[in-house]
């Protein structure tokens, strides 16, 4: 999604939990601001709670 000088993008990050060998996947939001055709700010917002649930560091969601 684009709004003026800012772009929002949702993506999925995947990997493998090295302790269990099981795959993990989380959603990530990236917010990027551009000026003069260049990226001048970027915020990455990963769903860390989803990752913690998947690796067993938090109890399962209800």
PQR file with spaces between the fields and no chain letter, atoms N, CA, C, O and H, PARSE charges and radii, in Angstrom:
ATOM       1  N    UNK     1       0.843   -1.156    0.000 -0.4000 1.5000
ATOM       2  CA   UNK     1       0.000    0.000    0.000 -0.0000 2.0000
ATOM       3  C    UNK     1       0.899    1.233    0.000  0.5500 1.7000
ATOM       4  O    UNK     1       1.929    1.252    0.674 -0.5500 1.4000
ATOM       5  N    UNK     2       0.523    2.233   -0.734 -0.4000 1.5000
ATOM       6  CA   UNK     2       1.320    3.465   -0.851 -0.0000 2.0000
ATOM       7  C    UNK     2       0.470    4.644   -0.408  0.5500 1.7000
ATOM       8  O    UNK     2      -0.711    4.742   -0.742 -0.5500 1.4000
ATOM       9  H    UNK     2      -0.313    2.217   -1.282  0.4000 1.0000
ATOM      10  N    UNK     3       1.093    5.535    0.348 -0.4000 1.5000
ATOM      11  CA   UNK     3       0.421    6.763    0.771 -0.0000 2.0000
ATOM      12  C    UNK     3       1.454    7.880    0.762  0.5500 1.7000
ATOM      13  O    UNK     3       2.262    7.994    1.684 -0.5500 1.4000
ATOM      14  H    UNK     3       2.053    5.456    0.619  0.4000 1.0000
ATOM      15  N    UNK     4       1.426    8.706   -0.282 -0.4000 1.5000
ATOM      16  CA   UNK     4       2.392    9.800   -0.375 -0.0000 2.0000
ATOM      17  C    UNK     4       3.808    9.278   -0.518  0.5500 1.7000
ATOM      18  O    UNK     4       4.133    8.605   -1.496 -0.5500 1.4000
ATOM      19  H    UNK     4       0.770    8.613   -1.031  0.4000 1.0000
ATOM      20  N    UNK     5       4.650    9.588    0.456 -0.4000 1.5000
ATOM      21  CA   UNK     5       6.055    9.168    0.402 -0.0000 2.0000
ATOM      22  C    UNK     5       6.316    7.872    1.164  0.5500 1.7000
ATOM      23  O    UNK     5       7.469    7.483    1.354 -0.5500 1.4000
ATOM      24  H    UNK     5       4.386   10.135    1.251  0.4000 1.0000
ATOM      25  N    UNK     6       5.241    7.198    1.603 -0.4000 1.5000
ATOM      26  CA   UNK     6       5.386    6.014    2.454 -0.0000 2.0000
ATOM      27  C    UNK     6       4.775    4.787    1.788  0.5500 1.7000
ATOM      28  O    UNK     6       3.709    4.861    1.176 -0.5500 1.4000
ATOM      29  H    UNK     6       4.305    7.514    1.448  0.4000 1.0000
ATOM      30  N    UNK     7       5.463    3.666    1.916 -0.4000 1.5000
ATOM      31  CA   UNK     7       4.989    2.384    1.388 -0.0000 2.0000
ATOM      32  C    UNK     7       4.910    1.397    2.541  0.5500 1.7000
ATOM      33  O    UNK     7       5.840    1.277    3.339 -0.5500 1.4000
ATOM      34  H    UNK     7       6.328    3.606    2.413  0.4000 1.0000
ATOM      35  N    UNK     8       3.785    0.692    2.618 -0.4000 1.5000
ATOM      36  CA   UNK     8       3.593   -0.364    3.615 -0.0000 2.0000
ATOM      37  C    UNK     8       3.566   -1.686    2.859  0.5500 1.7000
ATOM      38  O    UNK     8       2.899   -1.806    1.832 -0.5500 1.4000
ATOM      39  H    UNK     8       3.030    0.790    1.970  0.4000 1.0000
ATOM      40  N    UNK     9       4.286   -2.670    3.366 -0.4000 1.5000
ATOM      41  CA   UNK     9       4.311   -3.987    2.717 -0.0000 2.0000
ATOM      42  C    UNK     9       4.210   -5.073    3.780  0.5500 1.7000
ATOM      43  O    UNK     9       4.868   -5.009    4.819 -0.5500 1.4000
ATOM      44  H    UNK     9       4.828   -2.573    4.200  0.4000 1.0000
ATOM      45  N    UNK    10       3.386   -6.058    3.506 -0.4000 1.5000
ATOM      46  CA   UNK    10       3.255   -7.216    4.395 -0.0000 2.0000
ATOM      47  C    UNK    10       3.911   -8.394    3.701  0.5500 1.7000
ATOM      48  O    UNK    10       3.662   -8.657    2.525 -0.5500 1.4000
ATOM      49  H    UNK    10       2.852   -6.110    2.662  0.4000 1.0000
ATOM      50  N    UNK    11       4.753   -9.102    4.442 -0.4000 1.5000
ATOM      51  CA   UNK    11       5.417  -10.274    3.876 -0.0000 2.0000
ATOM      52  C    UNK    11       5.454  -11.379    4.916  0.5500 1.7000
ATOM      53  O    UNK    11       5.083  -11.177    6.072 -0.5500 1.4000
ATOM      54  H    UNK    11       4.956   -8.889    5.398  0.4000 1.0000
ATOM      55  N    UNK    12       5.899  -12.531    4.496 -0.4000 1.5000
ATOM      56  CA   UNK    12       6.024  -13.676    5.395 -0.0000 2.0000
ATOM      57  C    UNK    12       7.488  -14.072    5.440  0.5500 1.7000
ATOM      58  O    UNK    12       8.133  -14.246    4.405 -0.5500 1.4000
ATOM      59  H    UNK    12       6.201  -12.695    3.557  0.4000 1.0000
ATOM      60  N    UNK    13       8.005  -14.212    6.657 -0.4000 1.5000
ATOM      61  CA   UNK    13       9.380  -14.682    6.855 -0.0000 2.0000
ATOM      62  C    UNK    13       9.314  -16.139    7.299  0.5500 1.7000
ATOM      63  O    UNK    13       8.513  -16.501    8.160 -0.5500 1.4000
ATOM      64  H    UNK    13       7.482  -14.071    7.497  0.4000 1.0000
ATOM      65  N    UNK    14      10.157  -16.963    6.707 -0.4000 1.5000
ATOM      66  CA   UNK    14      10.168  -18.380    7.059 -0.0000 2.0000
ATOM      67  C    UNK    14      11.576  -18.808    7.441  0.5500 1.7000
ATOM      68  O    UNK    14      12.567  -18.198    7.038 -0.5500 1.4000
ATOM      69  H    UNK    14      10.808  -16.669    6.007  0.4000 1.0000
ATOM      70  N    UNK    15      11.635  -19.858    8.218 -0.4000 1.5000
ATOM      71  CA   UNK    15      12.925  -20.391    8.633 -0.0000 2.0000
ATOM      72  C    UNK    15      12.727  -21.718    9.332  0.5500 1.7000
ATOM      73  O    UNK    15      11.649  -22.310    9.279 -0.5500 1.4000
ATOM      74  H    UNK    15      10.831  -20.353    8.545  0.4000 1.0000
ATOM      75  N    UNK    16      13.771  -22.173    9.980 -0.4000 1.5000
ATOM      76  CA   UNK    16      13.743  -23.445   10.699 -0.0000 2.0000
ATOM      77  C    UNK    16      14.253  -23.197   12.112  0.5500 1.7000
ATOM      78  O    UNK    16      15.296  -22.574   12.304 -0.5500 1.4000
ATOM      79  H    UNK    16      14.646  -21.691   10.023  0.4000 1.0000
ATOM      80  N    UNK    17      13.508  -23.691   13.100 -0.4000 1.5000
ATOM      81  CA   UNK    17      13.947  -23.611   14.490 -0.0000 2.0000
ATOM      82  C    UNK    17      15.137  -24.550   14.650  0.5500 1.7000
ATOM      83  O    UNK    17      14.974  -25.760   14.490 -0.5500 1.4000
ATOM      84  H    UNK    17      12.661  -24.198   12.944  0.4000 1.0000
ATOM      85  N    UNK    18      16.329  -24.038   14.962 -0.4000 1.5000
ATOM      86  CA   UNK    18      17.513  -24.903   15.028 -0.0000 2.0000
ATOM      87  C    UNK    18      17.443  -25.950   16.138  0.5500 1.7000
ATOM      88  O    UNK    18      18.084  -26.997   16.043 -0.5500 1.4000
ATOM      89  H    UNK    18      16.461  -23.055   15.093  0.4000 1.0000
ATOM      90  N    UNK    19      16.667  -25.674   17.193 -0.4000 1.5000
ATOM      91  CA   UNK    19      16.576  -26.656   18.285 -0.0000 2.0000
ATOM      92  C    UNK    19      15.710  -27.847   17.915  0.5500 1.7000
ATOM      93  O    UNK    19      16.044  -28.986   18.238 -0.5500 1.4000
ATOM      94  H    UNK    19      16.147  -24.823   17.270  0.4000 1.0000
ATOM      95  N    UNK    20      14.590  -27.586   17.233 -0.4000 1.5000
ATOM      96  CA   UNK    20      13.657  -28.669   16.927 -0.0000 2.0000
ATOM      97  C    UNK    20      13.748  -29.153   15.488  0.5500 1.7000
ATOM      98  O    UNK    20      13.330  -30.269   15.180 -0.5500 1.4000
ATOM      99  H    UNK    20      14.318  -26.661   16.971  0.4000 1.0000
ATOM     100  N    UNK    21      14.293  -28.321   14.605 -0.4000 1.5000
ATOM     101  CA   UNK    21      14.316  -28.663   13.186 -0.0000 2.0000
ATOM     102  C    UNK    21      12.984  -28.419   12.494  0.5500 1.7000
ATOM     103  O    UNK    21      12.836  -28.737   11.314 -0.5500 1.4000
ATOM     104  H    UNK    21      14.633  -27.414   14.856  0.4000 1.0000
ATOM     105  N    UNK    22      12.002  -27.854   13.216 -0.4000 1.5000
ATOM     106  CA   UNK    22      10.676  -27.615   12.644 -0.0000 2.0000
ATOM     107  C    UNK    22      10.634  -26.259   11.941  0.5500 1.7000
ATOM     108  O    UNK    22      11.311  -25.316   12.352 -0.5500 1.4000
ATOM     109  H    UNK    22      12.122  -27.595   14.174  0.4000 1.0000
ATOM     110  N    UNK    23       9.834  -26.171   10.879 -0.4000 1.5000
ATOM     111  CA   UNK    23       9.709  -24.889   10.179 -0.0000 2.0000
ATOM     112  C    UNK    23       8.920  -23.882   11.014  0.5500 1.7000
ATOM     113  O    UNK    23       8.037  -24.255   11.785 -0.5500 1.4000
ATOM     114  H    UNK    23       9.284  -26.937   10.546  0.4000 1.0000
ATOM     115  N    UNK    24       9.248  -22.614   10.851 -0.4000 1.5000
ATOM     116  CA   UNK    24       8.512  -21.519   11.479 -0.0000 2.0000
ATOM     117  C    UNK    24       8.206  -20.479   10.406  0.5500 1.7000
ATOM     118  O    UNK    24       8.932  -20.349    9.420 -0.5500 1.4000
ATOM     119  H    UNK    24       9.966  -22.311   10.225  0.4000 1.0000
ATOM     120  N    UNK    25       7.121  -19.745   10.617 -0.4000 1.5000
ATOM     121  CA   UNK    25       6.728  -18.695    9.669 -0.0000 2.0000
ATOM     122  C    UNK    25       6.040  -17.584   10.447  0.5500 1.7000
ATOM     123  O    UNK    25       5.187  -17.845   11.296 -0.5500 1.4000
ATOM     124  H    UNK    25       6.531  -19.851   11.418  0.4000 1.0000
ATOM     125  N    UNK    26       6.416  -16.346   10.153 -0.4000 1.5000
ATOM     126  CA   UNK    26       5.780  -15.202   10.798 -0.0000 2.0000
ATOM     127  C    UNK    26       5.477  -14.130    9.759  0.5500 1.7000
ATOM     128  O    UNK    26       6.117  -14.056    8.710 -0.5500 1.4000
ATOM     129  H    UNK    26       7.109  -16.134    9.464  0.4000 1.0000
ATOM     130  N    UNK    27       4.491  -13.307   10.076 -0.4000 1.5000
ATOM     131  CA   UNK    27       4.187  -12.146    9.245 -0.0000 2.0000
ATOM     132  C    UNK    27       5.097  -10.997    9.655  0.5500 1.7000
ATOM     133  O    UNK    27       5.455  -10.857   10.824 -0.5500 1.4000
ATOM     134  H    UNK    27       3.972  -13.368   10.928  0.4000 1.0000
ATOM     135  N    UNK    28       5.462  -10.180    8.679 -0.4000 1.5000
ATOM     136  CA   UNK    28       6.305   -9.007    8.912 -0.0000 2.0000
ATOM     137  C    UNK    28       5.682   -7.823    8.174  0.5500 1.7000
ATOM     138  O    UNK    28       5.295   -7.939    7.012 -0.5500 1.4000
ATOM     139  H    UNK    28       5.171  -10.293    7.729  0.4000 1.0000
ATOM     140  N    UNK    29       5.593   -6.697    8.855 -0.4000 1.5000
ATOM     141  CA   UNK    29       5.159   -5.451    8.222 -0.0000 2.0000
ATOM     142  C    UNK    29       6.383   -4.567    8.044  0.5500 1.7000
ATOM     143  O    UNK    29       7.132   -4.347    8.996 -0.5500 1.4000
ATOM     144  H    UNK    29       5.908   -6.603    9.800  0.4000 1.0000
ATOM     145  N    UNK    30       6.590   -4.065    6.850 -0.4000 1.5000
ATOM     146  CA   UNK    30       7.663   -3.113    6.576 -0.0000 2.0000
ATOM     147  C    UNK    30       7.029   -1.790    6.178  0.5500 1.7000
ATOM     148  O    UNK    30       6.142   -1.737    5.326 -0.5500 1.4000
ATOM     149  H    UNK    30       5.981   -4.244    6.077  0.4000 1.0000
ATOM     150  N    UNK    31       7.499   -0.730    6.808 -0.4000 1.5000
ATOM     151  CA   UNK    31       7.054    0.614    6.483 -0.0000 2.0000
ATOM     152  C    UNK    31       8.279    1.377    5.999  0.5500 1.7000
ATOM     153  O    UNK    31       9.257    1.515    6.734 -0.5500 1.4000
ATOM     154  H    UNK    31       8.219   -0.773    7.501  0.4000 1.0000
ATOM     155  N    UNK    32       8.231    1.869    4.776 -0.4000 1.5000
ATOM     156  CA   UNK    32       9.384    2.549    4.172 -0.0000 2.0000
ATOM     157  C    UNK    32       8.972    3.951    3.738  0.5500 1.7000
ATOM     158  O    UNK    32       7.904    4.150    3.159 -0.5500 1.4000
ATOM     159  H    UNK    32       7.437    1.758    4.179  0.4000 1.0000
ATOM     160  N    UNK    33       9.838    4.918    4.029 -0.4000 1.5000
ATOM     161  CA   UNK    33       9.594    6.298    3.596 -0.0000 2.0000
ATOM     162  C    UNK    33      10.692    6.709    2.626  0.5500 1.7000
ATOM     163  O    UNK    33      11.878    6.475    2.859 -0.5500 1.4000
ATOM     164  H    UNK    33      10.706    4.757    4.499  0.4000 1.0000
ATOM     165  N    UNK    34      10.266    7.326    1.536 -0.4000 1.5000
ATOM     166  CA   UNK    34      11.181    7.736    0.478 -0.0000 2.0000
ATOM     167  C    UNK    34      11.226    9.257    0.365  0.5500 1.7000
ATOM     168  O    UNK    34      10.231    9.942    0.604 -0.5500 1.4000
ATOM     169  H    UNK    34       9.303    7.516    1.346  0.4000 1.0000
ATOM     170  N    UNK    35      12.392    9.770   -0.002 -0.4000 1.5000
ATOM     171  CA   UNK    35      12.563   11.200   -0.295 -0.0000 2.0000
ATOM     172  C    UNK    35      13.589   11.317   -1.416  0.5500 1.7000
ATOM     173  O    UNK    35      14.641   10.679   -1.373 -0.5500 1.4000
ATOM     174  H    UNK    35      13.200    9.214   -0.196  0.4000 1.0000
ATOM     175  N    UNK    36      13.284   12.120   -2.400 -0.4000 1.5000
ATOM     176  CA   UNK    36      14.171   12.311   -3.551 -0.0000 2.0000
ATOM     177  C    UNK    36      14.546   10.988   -4.213  0.5500 1.7000
ATOM     178  O    UNK    36      15.679   10.806   -4.658 -0.5500 1.4000
ATOM     179  H    UNK    36      12.430   12.638   -2.435  0.4000 1.0000
ATOM     180  N    UNK    37      13.585   10.065   -4.275 -0.4000 1.5000
ATOM     181  CA   UNK    37      13.818    8.784   -4.934 -0.0000 2.0000
ATOM     182  C    UNK    37      14.663    7.802   -4.150  0.5500 1.7000
ATOM     183  O    UNK    37      15.063    6.767   -4.683 -0.5500 1.4000
ATOM     184  H    UNK    37      12.664   10.212   -3.914  0.4000 1.0000
ATOM     185  N    UNK    38      14.944    8.111   -2.879 -0.4000 1.5000
ATOM     186  CA   UNK    38      15.782    7.229   -2.061 -0.0000 2.0000
ATOM     187  C    UNK    38      15.048    6.820   -0.793  0.5500 1.7000
ATOM     188  O    UNK    38      14.240    7.575   -0.252 -0.5500 1.4000
ATOM     189  H    UNK    38      14.619    8.952   -2.446  0.4000 1.0000
ATOM     190  N    UNK    39      15.342    5.621   -0.336 -0.4000 1.5000
ATOM     191  CA   UNK    39      14.811    5.142    0.935 -0.0000 2.0000
ATOM     192  C    UNK    39      15.514    5.897    2.062  0.5500 1.7000
ATOM     193  O    UNK    39      16.738    5.838    2.182 -0.5500 1.4000
ATOM     194  H    UNK    39      15.998    5.008   -0.775  0.4000 1.0000
ATOM     195  N    UNK    40      14.740    6.608    2.890 -0.4000 1.5000
ATOM     196  CA   UNK    40      15.343    7.398    3.967 -0.0000 2.0000
ATOM     197  C    UNK    40      14.988    6.876    5.358  0.5500 1.7000
ATOM     198  O    UNK    40      15.681    7.180    6.329 -0.5500 1.4000
ATOM     199  H    UNK    40      13.745    6.656    2.793  0.4000 1.0000
ATOM     200  N    UNK    41      13.918    6.097    5.460 -0.4000 1.5000
ATOM     201  CA   UNK    41      13.555    5.475    6.733 -0.0000 2.0000
ATOM     202  C    UNK    41      12.910    4.132    6.462  0.5500 1.7000
ATOM     203  O    UNK    41      12.217    3.950    5.461 -0.5500 1.4000
ATOM     204  H    UNK    41      13.355    5.850    4.671  0.4000 1.0000
ATOM     205  N    UNK    42      13.147    3.187    7.372 -0.4000 1.5000
ATOM     206  CA   UNK    42      12.517    1.874    7.261 -0.0000 2.0000
ATOM     207  C    UNK    42      12.264    1.329    8.652  0.5500 1.7000
ATOM     208  O    UNK    42      13.132    1.366    9.523 -0.5500 1.4000
ATOM     209  H    UNK    42      13.710    3.335    8.185  0.4000 1.0000
ATOM     210  N    UNK    43      11.052    0.819    8.842 -0.4000 1.5000
ATOM     211  CA   UNK    43      10.716    0.142   10.085 -0.0000 2.0000
ATOM     212  C    UNK    43      10.263   -1.264    9.723  0.5500 1.7000
ATOM     213  O    UNK    43       9.406   -1.437    8.856 -0.5500 1.4000
ATOM     214  H    UNK    43      10.346    0.788    8.134  0.4000 1.0000
ATOM     215  N    UNK    44      10.827   -2.261   10.376 -0.4000 1.5000
ATOM     216  CA   UNK    44      10.411   -3.641   10.204 -0.0000 2.0000
ATOM     217  C    UNK    44       9.724   -4.096   11.479  0.5500 1.7000
ATOM     218  O    UNK    44      10.283   -3.978   12.569 -0.5500 1.4000
ATOM     219  H    UNK    44      11.523   -2.120   11.081  0.4000 1.0000
ATOM     220  N    UNK    45       8.504   -4.620   11.343 -0.4000 1.5000
ATOM     221  CA   UNK    45       7.723   -5.011   12.511 -0.0000 2.0000
ATOM     222  C    UNK    45       7.361   -6.494   12.384  0.5500 1.7000
ATOM     223  O    UNK    45       6.337   -6.828   11.789 -0.5500 1.4000
ATOM     224  H    UNK    45       8.050   -4.716   10.457  0.4000 1.0000
ATOM     225  N    UNK    46       8.192   -7.385   12.937 -0.4000 1.5000
ATOM     226  CA   UNK    46       7.897   -8.814   12.862 -0.0000 2.0000
ATOM     227  C    UNK    46       6.916   -9.228   13.953  0.5500 1.7000
ATOM     228  O    UNK    46       6.857   -8.603   15.012 -0.5500 1.4000
ATOM     229  H    UNK    46       9.025   -7.113   13.420  0.4000 1.0000
ATOM     230  N    UNK    47       6.157  -10.271   13.693 -0.4000 1.5000
ATOM     231  CA   UNK    47       5.234  -10.834   14.689 -0.0000 2.0000
ATOM     232  C    UNK    47       6.034  -11.761   15.607  0.5500 1.7000
ATOM     233  O    UNK    47       6.017  -12.981   15.442 -0.5500 1.4000
ATOM     234  H    UNK    47       6.205  -10.778   12.832  0.4000 1.0000
ATOM     235  N    UNK    48       6.725  -11.171   16.566 -0.4000 1.5000
ATOM     236  CA   UNK    48       7.596  -11.950   17.455 -0.0000 2.0000
ATOM     237  C    UNK    48       6.811  -12.911   18.339  0.5500 1.7000
ATOM     238  O    UNK    48       7.309  -13.984   18.678 -0.5500 1.4000
ATOM     239  H    UNK    48       6.738  -10.180   16.700  0.4000 1.0000
ATOM     240  N    UNK    49       5.587  -12.537   18.716 -0.4000 1.5000
ATOM     241  CA   UNK    49       4.795  -13.437   19.542 -0.0000 2.0000
ATOM     242  C    UNK    49       4.478  -14.726   18.788  0.5500 1.7000
ATOM     243  O    UNK    49       4.496  -15.806   19.379 -0.5500 1.4000
ATOM     244  H    UNK    49       5.182  -11.665   18.441  0.4000 1.0000
ATOM     245  N    UNK    50       4.189  -14.626   17.499 -0.4000 1.5000
ATOM     246  CA   UNK    50       3.935  -15.834   16.706 -0.0000 2.0000
ATOM     247  C    UNK    50       5.168  -16.728   16.701  0.5500 1.7000
ATOM     248  O    UNK    50       5.055  -17.948   16.821 -0.5500 1.4000
ATOM     249  H    UNK    50       4.174  -13.749   17.019  0.4000 1.0000
ATOM     250  N    UNK    51       6.342  -16.126   16.565 -0.4000 1.5000
ATOM     251  CA   UNK    51       7.577  -16.912   16.577 -0.0000 2.0000
ATOM     252  C    UNK    51       7.773  -17.584   17.930  0.5500 1.7000
ATOM     253  O    UNK    51       8.106  -18.767   17.992 -0.5500 1.4000
ATOM     254  H    UNK    51       6.434  -15.135   16.468  0.4000 1.0000
ATOM     255  N    UNK    52       7.570  -16.839   19.012 -0.4000 1.5000
ATOM     256  CA   UNK    52       7.737  -17.413   20.352 -0.0000 2.0000
ATOM     257  C    UNK    52       6.760  -18.560   20.599  0.5500 1.7000
ATOM     258  O    UNK    52       7.117  -19.551   21.236 -0.5500 1.4000
ATOM     259  H    UNK    52       7.300  -15.877   18.962  0.4000 1.0000
ATOM     260  N    UNK    53       5.531  -18.434   20.099 -0.4000 1.5000
ATOM     261  CA   UNK    53       4.564  -19.532   20.212 -0.0000 2.0000
ATOM     262  C    UNK    53       5.046  -20.755   19.438  0.5500 1.7000
ATOM     263  O    UNK    53       4.976  -21.876   19.943 -0.5500 1.4000
ATOM     264  H    UNK    53       5.241  -17.629   19.581  0.4000 1.0000
ATOM     265  N    UNK    54       5.530  -20.550   18.228 -0.4000 1.5000
ATOM     266  CA   UNK    54       5.924  -21.668   17.374 -0.0000 2.0000
ATOM     267  C    UNK    54       7.126  -22.437   17.911  0.5500 1.7000
ATOM     268  O    UNK    54       7.238  -23.644   17.692 -0.5500 1.4000
ATOM     269  H    UNK    54       5.586  -19.640   17.818  0.4000 1.0000
ATOM     270  N    UNK    55       8.026  -21.749   18.611 -0.4000 1.5000
ATOM     271  CA   UNK    55       9.211  -22.446   19.141 -0.0000 2.0000
ATOM     272  C    UNK    55       8.989  -22.942   20.567  0.5500 1.7000
ATOM     273  O    UNK    55       9.900  -23.498   21.181 -0.5500 1.4000
ATOM     274  H    UNK    55       7.935  -20.769   18.789  0.4000 1.0000
ATOM     275  N    UNK    56       7.774  -22.740   21.099 -0.4000 1.5000
ATOM     276  CA   UNK    56       7.445  -23.271   22.418 -0.0000 2.0000
ATOM     277  C    UNK    56       7.879  -22.398   23.584  0.5500 1.7000
ATOM     278  O    UNK    56       7.845  -22.848   24.729 -0.5500 1.4000
ATOM     279  H    UNK    56       7.034  -22.288   20.601  0.4000 1.0000
ATOM     280  N    UNK    57       8.288  -21.155   23.321 -0.4000 1.5000
ATOM     281  CA   UNK    57       8.711  -20.259   24.399 -0.0000 2.0000
ATOM     282  C    UNK    57       7.518  -19.619   25.109  0.5500 1.7000
ATOM     283  O    UNK    57       7.659  -19.115   26.224 -0.5500 1.4000
ATOM     284  H    UNK    57       8.315  -20.789   22.391  0.4000 1.0000
ATOM     285  N    UNK    58       6.351  -19.635   24.477 -0.4000 1.5000
ATOM     286  CA   UNK    58       5.106  -19.162   25.075 -0.0000 2.0000
ATOM     287  C    UNK    58       4.072  -20.270   24.952  0.5500 1.7000
ATOM     288  O    UNK    58       4.169  -21.108   24.056 -0.5500 1.4000
ATOM     289  H    UNK    58       6.236  -20.044   23.572  0.4000 1.0000
ATOM     290  N    UNK    59       3.073  -20.286   25.848 -0.4000 1.5000
ATOM     291  CA   UNK    59       2.032  -21.315   25.731 -0.0000 2.0000
ATOM     292  C    UNK    59       1.258  -21.164   24.421  0.5500 1.7000
ATOM     293  O    UNK    59       1.201  -20.070   23.858 -0.5500 1.4000
ATOM     294  H    UNK    59       2.994  -19.605   26.576  0.4000 1.0000
ATOM     295  N    UNK    60       0.664  -22.249   23.937 -0.4000 1.5000
ATOM     296  CA   UNK    60      -0.107  -22.183   22.684 -0.0000 2.0000
ATOM     297  C    UNK    60      -1.239  -21.167   22.786  0.5500 1.7000
ATOM     298  O    UNK    60      -1.779  -20.926   23.866 -0.5500 1.4000
ATOM     299  H    UNK    60       0.710  -23.137   24.395  0.4000 1.0000
ATOM     300  N    UNK    61      -1.585  -20.580   21.658 -0.4000 1.5000
ATOM     301  CA   UNK    61      -2.717  -19.653   21.613 -0.0000 2.0000
ATOM     302  C    UNK    61      -4.008  -20.420   21.792  0.5500 1.7000
ATOM     303  O    UNK    61      -4.118  -21.582   21.401 -0.5500 1.4000
ATOM     304  H    UNK    61      -1.146  -20.776   20.781  0.4000 1.0000
ATOM     305  N    UNK    62      -4.985  -19.755   22.389 -0.4000 1.5000
ATOM     306  CA   UNK    62      -6.298  -20.396   22.591 -0.0000 2.0000
ATOM     307  C    UNK    62      -7.169  -20.204   21.386  0.5500 1.7000
ATOM     308  O    UNK    62      -8.308  -20.670   21.367 -0.5500 1.4000
ATOM     309  H    UNK    62      -4.895  -18.811   22.707  0.4000 1.0000
